[in-house]
């Protein structure tokens, strides 16, 4: 299989388009993605703005042998894994119950086939 080949996937199951858990899952995941993006963008923007406006003041030494600029970059670097862990936990709490309901939904109405 080449990189440019289409990935085979399971055909959509009939009857799940109107399933209430599908819409709840879509809304919950959209809300969580927006929060994750907002947090990471806000911290990145704040560090960038401080770096552009503070100039040489970012080289101010702090106790412990680091500078103000290093502290700000450390804050930004710590925000990314912290927000990723938060996002994972939030998905488990808010999205997984809806995904479990969809996974247990039958393939069709009255066909007797259940997803393995």
C-alpha positions as CSV (number, residue, x, y, z in Angstrom):
1,X,0.0,0.0,0.0
2,X,1.4,3.4,-1.0
3,X,1.1,6.5,1.0
4,X,-1.3,8.0,-1.5
5,X,-3.7,5.0,-1.6
6,X,-7.0,5.5,0.1
7,X,-7.3,3.8,3.5
8,X,-10.0,1.1,3.4
9,X,-12.6,1.7,6.1
10,X,-15.7,0.2,7.4
11,X,-18.8,1.5,5.6
12,X,-21.1,3.7,7.7
13,X,-23.6,1.8,9.7
14,X,-27.2,2.5,8.8
15,X,-29.3,4.1,11.5
16,X,-26.5,5.8,13.4
17,X,-26.7,9.2,11.6
18,X,-29.7,10.2,13.7
19,X,-28.5,8.5,16.9
20,X,-28.6,11.0,19.8
21,X,-25.2,9.9,21.1
22,X,-23.6,10.7,17.8
23,X,-24.6,14.4,18.0
24,X,-23.7,14.5,21.7
25,X,-20.3,13.0,20.9
26,X,-19.7,15.5,18.1
27,X,-20.6,18.5,20.4
28,X,-18.5,17.3,23.3
29,X,-15.5,16.7,21.2
30,X,-15.8,20.0,19.4
31,X,-16.1,21.8,22.7
32,X,-13.0,20.1,24.1
33,X,-11.0,20.7,21.0
34,X,-11.8,24.4,21.2
35,X,-10.8,24.6,24.8
36,X,-7.5,22.8,24.1
37,X,-6.8,25.1,21.2
38,X,-7.7,28.2,23.2
39,X,-5.4,27.3,26.1
40,X,-2.4,26.5,23.9
41,X,-2.9,29.5,21.6
42,X,-3.4,31.9,24.6
43,X,-0.1,30.8,26.2
44,X,1.8,30.9,22.9
45,X,0.4,34.3,22.1
46,X,1.2,35.6,25.6
47,X,4.8,34.4,25.4
48,X,5.2,35.8,21.9
49,X,3.8,39.2,22.9
50,X,6.0,39.3,26.0
51,X,9.0,38.4,23.9
52,X,8.3,41.1,21.3
53,X,7.6,43.8,23.8
54,X,10.0,43.0,26.7
55,X,13.0,42.8,24.5
56,X,16.2,42.6,26.5
57,X,14.3,42.4,29.8
58,X,13.7,38.8,29.1
59,X,17.4,38.3,29.8
60,X,16.9,39.4,33.4
61,X,18.5,36.7,35.6
62,X,16.3,35.1,38.2
63,X,17.3,33.1,41.3
64,X,18.3,29.6,40.3
65,X,20.4,30.5,37.3
66,X,17.7,30.9,34.7
67,X,16.4,34.0,33.0
68,X,12.9,35.4,32.7
69,X,12.7,34.3,29.0
70,X,13.7,30.8,30.0
71,X,10.9,30.8,32.6
72,X,8.3,31.9,30.1
73,X,9.4,29.3,27.6
74,X,9.3,26.6,30.3
75,X,5.8,27.7,31.1
76,X,4.8,27.3,27.4
77,X,6.6,24.0,27.2
78,X,4.8,22.7,30.3
79,X,1.4,23.9,29.0
80,X,1.4,21.6,26.0
81,X,1.8,18.2,27.9
82,X,-0.4,19.4,30.7
83,X,-3.2,20.4,28.3
84,X,-2.8,17.1,26.4
85,X,-3.3,15.2,29.7
86,X,-6.3,17.3,30.5
87,X,-7.7,16.7,27.0
88,X,-7.2,13.0,27.4
89,X,-8.9,12.9,30.8
90,X,-11.8,15.1,29.6
91,X,-12.3,12.9,26.5
92,X,-12.5,9.9,28.7
93,X,-15.2,11.6,30.9
94,X,-17.2,13.4,28.3
95,X,-16.8,11.6,25.0
96,X,-16.2,8.0,25.8
97,X,-19.6,7.3,27.3
98,X,-21.2,8.5,24.0
99,X,-18.7,6.5,21.9
100,X,-19.5,3.4,24.0
101,X,-23.2,3.8,23.2
102,X,-22.5,4.1,19.5
103,X,-20.2,1.1,19.6
104,X,-22.9,-1.0,21.2
105,X,-25.5,0.1,18.6
106,X,-26.5,-2.6,16.1
107,X,-25.5,-2.4,12.5
108,X,-29.0,-2.0,11.3
109,X,-32.5,-2.1,12.6
110,X,-33.7,-5.6,13.1
111,X,-30.9,-7.3,11.2
112,X,-29.6,-9.2,14.2
113,X,-26.0,-8.2,13.4
114,X,-24.1,-6.7,16.2
115,X,-20.7,-5.1,16.0
116,X,-18.0,-7.4,17.4
